[in-house]
Amino acid sequence: MHQATVVILKALIAALLALLLACQVFIVPTVAAQSAWHYHEIAYLQIPGIVVGAGLSLLVVMLRGLLRTAWRLEQDLSEAI
């Protein structure tokens, strides 16, 4: 691949990961609080919903590790060619 393409794709991956993490930190607790306020019969699920959101954040961190590994593998392969 061309060097410019690689740089653009790496920047896109970094931006998507930052967006995913921001959504996990800000959106999940907000939606849980609004749902608990609007629907009192499921208000007890607010804290478990946030805990699930934290679990999803861990999945995002794992995804970052996977993408970082793929990134390094791509670099090694491009250097070998």
N, C-alpha and C positions, 0 to 999 in steps of 0.2 A: 504494500500500500504506500501511497505517497505520504510524506511526512506531514503535510498540511491536513490530510484526511485523518490521520492518527490523532493529531492535536485537537481537531474539532470534535472527534468522537470522544476523546478523553474528557474534554470540557463538558460535553453533553452528559456523559455519565456522572461527572461530579455534580452538575447542576440538578440532575434528576434525584440523586441521592440526598442532596441538601433539601430539595422540595419534599421528598418522602419523609425525612426526619422532622421537618417543620410541621407537616400535616399530623404526624403522630403526636407531637408535643402540644400543639395548639388546638387542633380540630377535635380530637377524640374527647378530651375533658369538656370542651364546650358543648358538644353534641350530647354528651351524657348528662350534663347539668340541665340543658334545655329540655331534654326528654323527661327527666325527673320532674321538672317544674310543670310541664304540660300534661303529663300522664302520671297522676299521683299513684295509680295502682302498680306502676313499675318503678317507682322511685327507689325502691330497695336495690335495684340493679345498677344504680349509678356507680358505686364503688367497684363492683365486679367488672363493669364495663371499662372503667379506667384501668383496672388491673390487666384486662385483656388487651387494652391499648398499649400498656407497658410491655406485654408479651410480644405484641406486634412490633414494637420498637426494637426488641431484641432480635426479631427476625430481620429487621432492616439492617441492624448491625452485622448480622451474619451474611446478609446479601452483599453488604459492602466488602466484607472479607472475600466472598466469592468473586466479586467483580475485580477486586484488587489482585487476586490470584490470576484471574483471566488476563488482566492487564499486563502483569509481569510475564506471563506465558507468551502473550503476543509480542512483547518486547524481545524476549529471548528468541522467538521464532524469526522475527524480522531481522535480528542481528545475525542469525545463523545463515540467512539467505544471501 
